[in-house]
Amino acid sequence: MEALEWAKSLGAEFDRVNYHGGHAVKRVHQLKQRSGSGLVVKQYQKAKELGVVIEQRTKQ
């Protein structure tokens, strides 16, 4: 539950609890957007707010 509360504190919106592959009971909190972008965008925004430099399209 700590991870869920952390995601919510970033502004991610969850609107249902549902089944996930092989589960016998509902235990997966689904994002309102129905895709990972509902969380990833919020994480990205928080990282930028904290001054984290995010490198994209880089080669090793």
PDB file of N, CA, C, O and CB in Angstrom:
ATOM      1  N   MET A   1       0.813  -1.194   0.000  1.00  0.00           N
ATOM      2  CA  MET A   1       0.000   0.000   0.000  1.00  0.00           C
ATOM      3  C   MET A   1       0.861   1.264   0.000  1.00  0.00           C
ATOM      4  O   MET A   1       0.404   2.316  -0.448  1.00  0.00           O
ATOM      5  CB  MET A   1      -0.928  -0.005   1.198  1.00  0.00           C
ATOM      6  N   GLU A   2       2.094   1.180   0.492  1.00  0.00           N
ATOM      7  CA  GLU A   2       2.955   2.358   0.494  1.00  0.00           C
ATOM      8  C   GLU A   2       3.223   2.849  -0.922  1.00  0.00           C
ATOM      9  O   GLU A   2       3.241   4.056  -1.165  1.00  0.00           O
ATOM     10  CB  GLU A   2       4.272   2.051   1.199  1.00  0.00           C
ATOM     11  N   ALA A   3       3.432   1.930  -1.857  1.00  0.00           N
ATOM     12  CA  ALA A   3       3.692   2.319  -3.241  1.00  0.00           C
ATOM     13  C   ALA A   3       2.467   3.005  -3.845  1.00  0.00           C
ATOM     14  O   ALA A   3       2.602   3.966  -4.602  1.00  0.00           O
ATOM     15  CB  ALA A   3       4.086   1.088  -4.083  1.00  0.00           C
ATOM     16  N   LEU A   4       1.294   2.521  -3.518  1.00  0.00           N
ATOM     17  CA  LEU A   4       0.064   3.129  -4.015  1.00  0.00           C
ATOM     18  C   LEU A   4      -0.090   4.542  -3.458  1.00  0.00           C
ATOM     19  O   LEU A   4      -0.419   5.470  -4.197  1.00  0.00           O
ATOM     20  CB  LEU A   4      -1.159   2.267  -3.640  1.00  0.00           C
ATOM     21  N   GLU A   5       0.143   4.704  -2.188  1.00  0.00           N
ATOM     22  CA  GLU A   5       0.033   6.029  -1.573  1.00  0.00           C
ATOM     23  C   GLU A   5       1.069   6.988  -2.150  1.00  0.00           C
ATOM     24  O   GLU A   5       0.769   8.163  -2.364  1.00  0.00           O
ATOM     25  CB  GLU A   5       0.201   5.929  -0.051  1.00  0.00           C
ATOM     26  N   TRP A   6       2.287   6.500  -2.406  1.00  0.00           N
ATOM     27  CA  TRP A   6       3.325   7.319  -3.020  1.00  0.00           C
ATOM     28  C   TRP A   6       2.894   7.768  -4.413  1.00  0.00           C
ATOM     29  O   TRP A   6       3.038   8.940  -4.761  1.00  0.00           O
ATOM     30  CB  TRP A   6       4.652   6.545  -3.093  1.00  0.00           C
ATOM     31  N   ALA A   7       2.364   6.839  -5.212  1.00  0.00           N
ATOM     32  CA  ALA A   7       1.908   7.182  -6.562  1.00  0.00           C
ATOM     33  C   ALA A   7       0.793   8.222  -6.503  1.00  0.00           C
ATOM     34  O   ALA A   7       0.773   9.163  -7.297  1.00  0.00           O
ATOM     35  CB  ALA A   7       1.421   5.921  -7.307  1.00  0.00           C
ATOM     36  N   LYS A   8      -0.120   8.055  -5.577  1.00  0.00           N
ATOM     37  CA  LYS A   8      -1.203   9.023  -5.418  1.00  0.00           C
ATOM     38  C   LYS A   8      -0.655  10.388  -5.011  1.00  0.00           C
ATOM     39  O   LYS A   8      -1.169  11.417  -5.450  1.00  0.00           O
ATOM     40  CB  LYS A   8      -2.217   8.528  -4.377  1.00  0.00           C
ATOM     41  N   SER A   9       0.385  10.405  -4.175  1.00  0.00           N
ATOM     42  CA  SER A   9       0.965  11.678  -3.741  1.00  0.00           C
ATOM     43  C   SER A   9       1.598  12.434  -4.898  1.00  0.00           C
ATOM     44  O   SER A   9       1.745  13.655  -4.835  1.00  0.00           O
ATOM     45  CB  SER A   9       2.004  11.441  -2.654  1.00  0.00           C
ATOM     46  N   LEU A  10       1.972  11.725  -5.952  1.00  0.00           N
ATOM     47  CA  LEU A  10       2.518  12.361  -7.147  1.00  0.00           C
ATOM     48  C   LEU A  10       1.418  12.920  -8.041  1.00  0.00           C
ATOM     49  O   LEU A  10       1.683  13.725  -8.933  1.00  0.00           O
ATOM     50  CB  LEU A  10       3.366  11.369  -7.928  1.00  0.00           C
ATOM     51  N   GLY A  11       0.196  12.493  -7.801  1.00  0.00           N
ATOM     52  CA  GLY A  11      -0.932  12.950  -8.599  1.00  0.00           C
ATOM     53  C   GLY A  11      -1.509  11.888  -9.517  1.00  0.00           C
ATOM     54  O   GLY A  11      -2.429  12.173 -10.284  1.00  0.00           O
ATOM     55  N   ALA A  12      -0.988  10.667  -9.455  1.00  0.00           N
ATOM     56  CA  ALA A  12      -1.551   9.588 -10.266  1.00  0.00           C
ATOM     57  C   ALA A  12      -2.966   9.290  -9.775  1.00  0.00           C
ATOM     58  O   ALA A  12      -3.231   9.286  -8.573  1.00  0.00           O
ATOM     59  CB  ALA A  12      -0.656   8.307 -10.201  1.00  0.00           C
ATOM     60  N   GLU A  13      -3.857   9.044 -10.713  1.00  0.00           N
ATOM     61  CA  GLU A  13      -5.256   8.805 -10.371  1.00  0.00           C
ATOM     62  C   GLU A  13      -5.635   7.355 -10.662  1.00  0.00           C
ATOM     63  O   GLU A  13      -5.469   6.867 -11.780  1.00  0.00           O
ATOM     64  CB  GLU A  13      -6.176   9.767 -11.149  1.00  0.00           C
ATOM     65  N   PHE A  14      -6.139   6.688  -9.653  1.00  0.00           N
ATOM     66  CA  PHE A  14      -6.592   5.310  -9.760  1.00  0.00           C
ATOM     67  C   PHE A  14      -8.100   5.304  -9.568  1.00  0.00           C
ATOM     68  O   PHE A  14      -8.627   6.028  -8.722  1.00  0.00           O
ATOM     69  CB  PHE A  14      -5.879   4.387  -8.716  1.00  0.00           C
ATOM     70  N   ASP A  15      -8.796   4.485 -10.354  1.00  0.00           N
ATOM     71  CA  ASP A  15     -10.251   4.505 -10.218  1.00  0.00           C
ATOM     72  C   ASP A  15     -10.904   3.137 -10.070  1.00  0.00           C
ATOM     73  O   ASP A  15     -12.129   3.043  -9.993  1.00  0.00           O
ATOM     74  CB  ASP A  15     -10.833   5.182 -11.389  1.00  0.00           C
ATOM     75  N   ARG A  16     -10.110   2.087 -10.028  1.00  0.00           N
ATOM     76  CA  ARG A  16     -10.718   0.776  -9.798  1.00  0.00           C
ATOM     77  C   ARG A  16      -9.669  -0.239  -9.345  1.00  0.00           C
ATOM     78  O   ARG A  16      -8.468  -0.067  -9.556  1.00  0.00           O
ATOM     79  CB  ARG A  16     -11.421   0.279 -11.074  1.00  0.00           C
ATOM     80  N   VAL A  17     -10.159  -1.281  -8.728  1.00  0.00           N
ATOM     81  CA  VAL A  17      -9.333  -2.427  -8.365  1.00  0.00           C
ATOM     82  C   VAL A  17      -9.841  -3.570  -9.227  1.00  0.00           C
ATOM     83  O   VAL A  17     -11.048  -3.794  -9.314  1.00  0.00           O
ATOM     84  CB  VAL A  17      -9.405  -2.768  -6.803  1.00  0.00           C
ATOM     85  N   ASN A  18      -8.926  -4.296  -9.866  1.00  0.00           N
ATOM     86  CA  ASN A  18      -9.341  -5.307 -10.820  1.00  0.00           C
ATOM     87  C   ASN A  18      -8.457  -6.545 -10.708  1.00  0.00           C
ATOM     88  O   ASN A  18      -7.497  -6.580  -9.937  1.00  0.00           O
ATOM     89  CB  ASN A  18      -9.301  -4.747 -12.243  1.00  0.00           C
ATOM     90  N   TYR A  19      -8.804  -7.552 -11.493  1.00  0.00           N
ATOM     91  CA  TYR A  19      -8.014  -8.778 -11.573  1.00  0.00           C
ATOM     92  C   TYR A  19      -6.777  -8.544 -12.432  1.00  0.00           C
ATOM     93  O   TYR A  19      -6.771  -7.665 -13.293  1.00  0.00           O
ATOM     94  CB  TYR A  19      -8.860  -9.939 -12.145  1.00  0.00           C
ATOM     95  N   HIS A  20      -5.761  -9.311 -12.204  1.00  0.00           N
ATOM     96  CA  HIS A  20      -4.583  -9.336 -13.067  1.00  0.00           C
ATOM     97  C   HIS A  20      -4.348 -10.804 -13.401  1.00  0.00           C
ATOM     98  O   HIS A  20      -4.795 -11.680 -12.661  1.00  0.00           O
ATOM     99  CB  HIS A  20      -3.309  -8.668 -12.373  1.00  0.00           C
ATOM    100  N   GLY A  21      -3.665 -11.084 -14.483  1.00  0.00           N
ATOM    101  CA  GLY A  21      -3.474 -12.446 -14.954  1.00  0.00           C
ATOM    102  C   GLY A  21      -3.199 -13.466 -13.861  1.00  0.00           C
ATOM    103  O   GLY A  21      -2.198 -13.362 -13.152  1.00  0.00           O
ATOM    104  N   GLY A  22      -4.064 -14.431 -13.722  1.00  0.00           N
ATOM    105  CA  GLY A  22      -3.881 -15.518 -12.776  1.00  0.00           C
ATOM    106  C   GLY A  22      -4.367 -15.250 -11.366  1.00  0.00           C
ATOM    107  O   GLY A  22      -4.365 -16.161 -10.538  1.00  0.00           O
ATOM    108  N   HIS A  23      -4.783 -14.034 -11.068  1.00  0.00           N
ATOM    109  CA  HIS A  23      -5.249 -13.722  -9.715  1.00  0.00           C
ATOM    110  C   HIS A  23      -6.668 -14.250  -9.505  1.00  0.00           C
ATOM    111  O   HIS A  23      -7.508 -14.197 -10.404  1.00  0.00           O
ATOM    112  CB  HIS A  23      -5.201 -12.197  -9.461  1.00  0.00           C
ATOM    113  N   ALA A  24      -6.912 -14.751  -8.314  1.00  0.00           N
ATOM    114  CA  ALA A  24      -8.244 -15.249  -7.980  1.00  0.00           C
ATOM    115  C   ALA A  24      -9.124 -14.154  -7.377  1.00  0.00           C
ATOM    116  O   ALA A  24     -10.347 -14.289  -7.333  1.00  0.00           O
ATOM    117  CB  ALA A  24      -8.136 -16.420  -7.010  1.00  0.00           C
ATOM    118  N   VAL A  25      -8.501 -13.075  -6.914  1.00  0.00           N
ATOM    119  CA  VAL A  25      -9.247 -11.951  -6.339  1.00  0.00           C
ATOM    120  C   VAL A  25      -8.735 -10.654  -6.947  1.00  0.00           C
ATOM    121  O   VAL A  25      -7.617 -10.595  -7.459  1.00  0.00           O
ATOM    122  CB  VAL A  25      -9.114 -11.920  -4.784  1.00  0.00           C
ATOM    123  N   LYS A  26      -9.557  -9.625  -6.885  1.00  0.00           N
ATOM    124  CA  LYS A  26      -9.148  -8.316  -7.391  1.00  0.00           C
ATOM    125  C   LYS A  26      -8.085  -7.744  -6.453  1.00  0.00           C
ATOM    126  O   LYS A  26      -8.286  -7.669  -5.241  1.00  0.00           O
ATOM    127  CB  LYS A  26     -10.374  -7.344  -7.510  1.00  0.00           C
ATOM    128  N   ARG A  27      -6.949  -7.343  -7.032  1.00  0.00           N
ATOM    129  CA  ARG A  27      -5.889  -6.775  -6.210  1.00  0.00           C
ATOM    130  C   ARG A  27      -4.996  -5.785  -6.953  1.00  0.00           C
ATOM    131  O   ARG A  27      -3.998  -5.316  -6.408  1.00  0.00           O
ATOM    132  CB  ARG A  27      -5.050  -7.873  -5.657  1.00  0.00           C
ATOM    133  N   VAL A  28      -5.351  -5.472  -8.183  1.00  0.00           N
ATOM    134  CA  VAL A  28      -4.549  -4.549  -8.984  1.00  0.00           C
ATOM    135  C   VAL A  28      -5.277  -3.211  -9.089  1.00  0.00           C
ATOM    136  O   VAL A  28      -6.412  -3.151  -9.561  1.00  0.00           O
ATOM    137  CB  VAL A  28      -4.269  -5.137 -10.398  1.00  0.00           C
ATOM    138  N   HIS A  29      -4.629  -2.160  -8.656  1.00  0.00           N
ATOM    139  CA  HIS A  29      -5.203  -0.825  -8.762  1.00  0.00           C
ATOM    140  C   HIS A  29      -4.909  -0.304 -10.157  1.00  0.00           C
ATOM    141  O   HIS A  29      -3.751  -0.242 -10.570  1.00  0.00           O
ATOM    142  CB  HIS A  29      -4.635   0.136  -7.666  1.00  0.00           C
ATOM    143  N   GLN A  30      -5.948   0.069 -10.881  1.00  0.00           N
ATOM    144  CA  GLN A  30      -5.789   0.525 -12.260  1.00  0.00           C
ATOM    145  C   GLN A  30      -5.821   2.038 -12.339  1.00  0.00           C
ATOM    146  O   GLN A  30      -6.616   2.705 -11.678  1.00  0.00           O
ATOM    147  CB  GLN A  30      -6.876  -0.068 -13.151  1.00  0.00           C
ATOM    148  N   LEU A  31      -4.930   2.556 -13.172  1.00  0.00           N
ATOM    149  CA  LEU A  31      -4.889   3.986 -13.412  1.00  0.00           C
ATOM    150  C   LEU A  31      -6.101   4.434 -14.212  1.00  0.00           C
ATOM    151  O   LEU A  31      -6.618   3.692 -15.048  1.00  0.00           O
ATOM    152  CB  LEU A  31      -3.605   4.368 -14.137  1.00  0.00           C
ATOM    153  N   LYS A  32      -6.539   5.633 -13.951  1.00  0.00           N
ATOM    154  CA  LYS A  32      -7.675   6.199 -14.668  1.00  0.00           C
ATOM    155  C   LYS A  32      -7.396   6.245 -16.173  1.00  0.00           C
ATOM    156  O   LYS A  32      -8.314   6.060 -16.972  1.00  0.00           O
ATOM    157  CB  LYS A  32      -7.994   7.610 -14.139  1.00  0.00           C
ATOM    158  N   GLN A  33      -6.129   6.491 -16.573  1.00  0.00           N
ATOM    159  CA  GLN A  33      -5.769   6.575 -17.984  1.00  0.00           C
ATOM    160  C   GLN A  33      -5.665   5.218 -18.660  1.00  0.00           C
ATOM    161  O   GLN A  33      -5.573   5.155 -19.886  1.00  0.00           O
ATOM    162  CB  GLN A  33      -4.473   7.301 -18.130  1.00  0.00           C
ATOM    163  N   ARG A  34      -5.676   4.139 -17.903  1.00  0.00           N
ATOM    164  CA  ARG A  34      -5.571   2.769 -18.418  1.00  0.00           C
ATOM    165  C   ARG A  34      -4.244   2.477 -19.107  1.00  0.00           C
ATOM    166  O   ARG A  34      -4.130   1.513 -19.864  1.00  0.00           O
ATOM    167  CB  ARG A  34      -6.691   2.506 -19.381  1.00  0.00           C
ATOM    168  N   SER A  35      -3.241   3.313 -18.840  1.00  0.00           N
ATOM    169  CA  SER A  35      -1.904   3.029 -19.365  1.00  0.00           C
ATOM    170  C   SER A  35      -0.881   3.515 -18.350  1.00  0.00           C
ATOM    171  O   SER A  35      -1.206   4.286 -17.447  1.00  0.00           O
ATOM    172  CB  SER A  35      -1.678   3.709 -20.762  1.00  0.00           C
ATOM    173  N   GLY A  36       0.328   3.068 -18.501  1.00  0.00           N
ATOM    174  CA  GLY A  36       1.397   3.456 -17.585  1.00  0.00           C
ATOM    175  C   GLY A  36       1.727   4.933 -17.609  1.00  0.00           C
ATOM    176  O   GLY A  36       2.355   5.449 -16.685  1.00  0.00           O
ATOM    177  N   SER A  37       1.303   5.621 -18.670  1.00  0.00           N
ATOM    178  CA  SER A  37       1.620   7.047 -18.763  1.00  0.00           C
ATOM    179  C   SER A  37       1.001   7.841 -17.616  1.00  0.00           C
ATOM    180  O   SER A  37       1.521   8.893 -17.243  1.00  0.00           O
ATOM    181  CB  SER A  37       1.138   7.606 -20.095  1.00  0.00           C
ATOM    182  N   GLY A  38      -0.083   7.358 -17.065  1.00  0.00           N
ATOM    183  CA  GLY A  38      -0.719   8.031 -15.938  1.00  0.00           C
ATOM    184  C   GLY A  38       0.178   8.094 -14.717  1.00  0.00           C
ATOM    185  O   GLY A  38       0.000   8.959 -13.860  1.00  0.00           O
ATOM    186  N   LEU A  39       1.132   7.196 -14.630  1.00  0.00           N
ATOM    187  CA  LEU A  39       2.100   7.210 -13.530  1.00  0.00           C
ATOM    188  C   LEU A  39       3.450   7.742 -13.997  1.00  0.00           C
ATOM    189  O   LEU A  39       4.073   8.543 -13.300  1.00  0.00           O
ATOM    190  CB  LEU A  39       2.264   5.801 -12.941  1.00  0.00           C
ATOM    191  N   VAL A  40       3.904   7.312 -15.154  1.00  0.00           N
ATOM    192  CA  VAL A  40       5.226   7.705 -15.640  1.00  0.00           C
ATOM    193  C   VAL A  40       5.319   9.217 -15.826  1.00  0.00           C
ATOM    194  O   VAL A  40       6.338   9.814 -15.477  1.00  0.00           O
ATOM    195  CB  VAL A  40       5.540   6.994 -16.959  1.00  0.00           C
ATOM    196  N   VAL A  41       4.298   9.834 -16.359  1.00  0.00           N
ATOM    197  CA  VAL A  41       4.317  11.286 -16.554  1.00  0.00           C
ATOM    198  C   VAL A  41       4.430  11.995 -15.210  1.00  0.00           C
ATOM    199  O   VAL A  41       5.166  12.974 -15.088  1.00  0.00           O
ATOM    200  CB  VAL A  41       3.049  11.755 -17.303  1.00  0.00           C
ATOM    201  N   LYS A  42       3.718  11.517 -14.212  1.00  0.00           N
ATOM    202  CA  LYS A  42       3.782  12.120 -12.873  1.00  0.00           C
ATOM    203  C   LYS A  42       5.166  11.935 -12.256  1.00  0.00           C
ATOM    204  O   LYS A  42       5.676  12.844 -11.601  1.00  0.00           O
ATOM    205  CB  LYS A  42       2.710  11.507 -11.954  1.00  0.00           C
ATOM    206  N   GLN A  43       5.778  10.767 -12.458  1.00  0.00           N
ATOM    207  CA  GLN A  43       7.133  10.534 -11.955  1.00  0.00           C
ATOM    208  C   GLN A  43       8.120  11.470 -12.641  1.00  0.00           C
ATOM    209  O   GLN A  43       8.998  12.042 -11.994  1.00  0.00           O
ATOM    210  CB  GLN A  43       7.549   9.064 -12.173  1.00  0.00           C
ATOM    211  N   TYR A  44       7.973  11.622 -13.943  1.00  0.00           N
ATOM    212  CA  TYR A  44       8.841  12.498 -14.723  1.00  0.00           C
ATOM    213  C   TYR A  44       8.726  13.943 -14.227  1.00  0.00           C
ATOM    214  O   TYR A  44       9.736  14.621 -14.044  1.00  0.00           O
ATOM    215  CB  TYR A  44       8.487  12.412 -16.225  1.00  0.00           C
ATOM    216  N   GLN A  45       7.507  14.403 -14.014  1.00  0.00           N
ATOM    217  CA  GLN A  45       7.288  15.760 -13.537  1.00  0.00           C
ATOM    218  C   GLN A  45       7.936  15.982 -12.170  1.00  0.00           C
ATOM    219  O   GLN A  45       8.550  17.022 -11.933  1.00  0.00           O
ATOM    220  CB  GLN A  45       5.794  16.057 -13.465  1.00  0.00           C
ATOM    221  N   LYS A  46       7.799  15.015 -11.284  1.00  0.00           N
ATOM    222  CA  LYS A  46       8.387  15.130  -9.945  1.00  0.00           C
ATOM    223  C   LYS A  46       9.906  15.141 -10.021  1.00  0.00           C
ATOM    224  O   LYS A  46      10.559  15.905  -9.312  1.00  0.00           O
ATOM    225  CB  LYS A  46       7.914  13.978  -9.044  1.00  0.00           C
ATOM    226  N   ALA A  47      10.463  14.308 -10.868  1.00  0.00           N
ATOM    227  CA  ALA A  47      11.918  14.266 -11.028  1.00  0.00           C
ATOM    228  C   ALA A  47      12.437  15.613 -11.521  1.00  0.00           C
ATOM    229  O   ALA A  47      13.438  16.118 -11.013  1.00  0.00           O
ATOM    230  CB  ALA A  47      12.326  13.144 -12.008  1.00  0.00           C
ATOM    231  N   LYS A  48      11.761  16.194 -12.505  1.00  0.00           N
ATOM    232  CA  LYS A  48      12.167  17.501 -13.029  1.00  0.00           C
ATOM    233  C   LYS A  48      12.067  18.565 -11.936  1.00  0.00           C
ATOM    234  O   LYS A  48      12.937  19.427 -11.817  1.00  0.00           O
ATOM    235  CB  LYS A  48      11.294  17.896 -14.245  1.00  0.00           C
ATOM    236  N   GLU A  49      11.002  18.495 -11.144  1.00  0.00           N
ATOM    237  CA  GLU A  49      10.806  19.439 -10.037  1.00  0.00           C
ATOM    238  C   GLU A  49      11.961  19.359  -9.040  1.00  0.00           C
ATOM    239  O   GLU A  49      12.361  20.370  -8.463  1.00  0.00           O
ATOM    240  CB  GLU A  49       9.470  19.160  -9.321  1.00  0.00           C
ATOM    241  N   LEU A  50      12.488  18.166  -8.845  1.00  0.00           N
ATOM    242  CA  LEU A  50      13.598  17.947  -7.911  1.00  0.00           C
ATOM    243  C   LEU A  50      14.959  18.246  -8.535  1.00  0.00           C
ATOM    244  O   LEU A  50      15.986  18.177  -7.859  1.00  0.00           O
ATOM    245  CB  LEU A  50      13.574  16.516  -7.409  1.00  0.00           C
ATOM    246  N   GLY A  51      14.964  18.575  -9.817  1.00  0.00           N
ATOM    247  CA  GLY A  51      16.215  18.910 -10.482  1.00  0.00           C
ATOM    248  C   GLY A  51      16.973  17.723 -11.046  1.00  0.00           C
ATOM    249  O   GLY A  51      18.157  17.838 -11.363  1.00  0.00           O
ATOM    250  N   VAL A  52      16.317  16.599 -11.174  1.00  0.00           N
ATOM    251  CA  VAL A  52      16.952  15.403 -11.722  1.00  0.00           C
ATOM    252  C   VAL A  52      17.136  15.586 -13.231  1.00  0.00           C
ATOM    253  O   VAL A  52      16.210  15.987 -13.936  1.00  0.00           O
ATOM    254  CB  VAL A  52      16.102  14.126 -11.414  1.00  0.00           C
ATOM    255  N   VAL A  53      18.337  15.288 -13.711  1.00  0.00           N
ATOM    256  CA  VAL A  53      18.600  15.350 -15.144  1.00  0.00           C
ATOM    257  C   VAL A  53      18.253  13.994 -15.739  1.00  0.00           C
ATOM    258  O   VAL A  53      18.833  12.979 -15.355  1.00  0.00           O
ATOM    259  CB  VAL A  53      20.090  15.737 -15.440  1.00  0.00           C
ATOM    260  N   ILE A  54      17.319  13.972 -16.664  1.00  0.00           N
ATOM    261  CA  ILE A  54      16.894  12.725 -17.289  1.00  0.00           C
ATOM    262  C   ILE A  54      17.450  12.700 -18.708  1.00  0.00           C
ATOM    263  O   ILE A  54      17.127  13.559 -19.529  1.00  0.00           O
ATOM    264  CB  ILE A  54      15.331  12.583 -17.287  1.00  0.00           C
ATOM    265  N   GLU A  55      18.265  11.734 -18.979  1.00  0.00           N
ATOM    266  CA  GLU A  55      18.870  11.613 -20.296  1.00  0.00           C
ATOM    267  C   GLU A  55      18.036  10.647 -21.131  1.00  0.00           C
ATOM    268  O   GLU A  55      17.663   9.567 -20.672  1.00  0.00           O
ATOM    269  CB  GLU A  55      20.347  11.132 -20.193  1.00  0.00           C
ATOM    270  N   GLN A  56      17.755  11.050 -22.350  1.00  0.00           N
ATOM    271  CA  GLN A  56      16.976  10.225 -23.264  1.00  0.00           C
ATOM    272  C   GLN A  56      17.750  10.044 -24.563  1.00  0.00           C
ATOM    273  O   GLN A  56      18.572  10.877 -24.945  1.00  0.00           O
ATOM    274  CB  GLN A  56      15.588  10.857 -23.536  1.00  0.00           C
ATOM    275  N   ARG A  57      17.464   8.934 -25.226  1.00  0.00           N
ATOM    276  CA  ARG A  57      18.078   8.651 -26.521  1.00  0.00           C
ATOM    277  C   ARG A  57      19.599   8.750 -26.478  1.00  0.00           C
ATOM    278  O   ARG A  57      20.220   9.370 -27.342  1.00  0.00           O
ATOM    279  CB  ARG A  57      17.536   9.601 -27.566  1.00  0.00           C
ATOM    280  N   THR A  58      20.176   8.139 -25.473  1.00  0.00           N
ATOM    281  CA  THR A  58      21.630   8.150 -25.327  1.00  0.00           C
ATOM    282  C   THR A  58      22.208   6.798 -25.733  1.00  0.00           C
ATOM    283  O   THR A  58      21.514   5.782 -25.708  1.00  0.00           O
ATOM    284  CB  THR A  58      22.032   8.496 -23.876  1.00  0.00           C
ATOM    285  N   LYS A  59      23.463   6.800 -26.098  1.00  0.00           N
ATOM    286  CA  LYS A  59      24.171   5.568 -26.407  1.00  0.00           C
ATOM    287  C   LYS A  59      25.255   5.381 -25.372  1.00  0.00           C
ATOM    288  O   LYS A  59      25.823   6.358 -24.884  1.00  0.00           O
ATOM    289  CB  LYS A  59      24.762   5.590 -27.843  1.00  0.00           C
ATOM    290  N   GLN A  60      25.547   4.156 -25.035  1.00  0.00           N
ATOM    291  CA  GLN A  60      26.579   3.869 -24.047  1.00  0.00           C
ATOM    292  C   GLN A  60      27.953   4.080 -24.612  1.00  0.00           C
ATOM    293  O   GLN A  60      28.946   3.883 -23.911  1.00  0.00           O
ATOM    294  CB  GLN A  60      26.450   2.460 -23.537  1.00  0.00           C
TER     295      GLN A  60
END
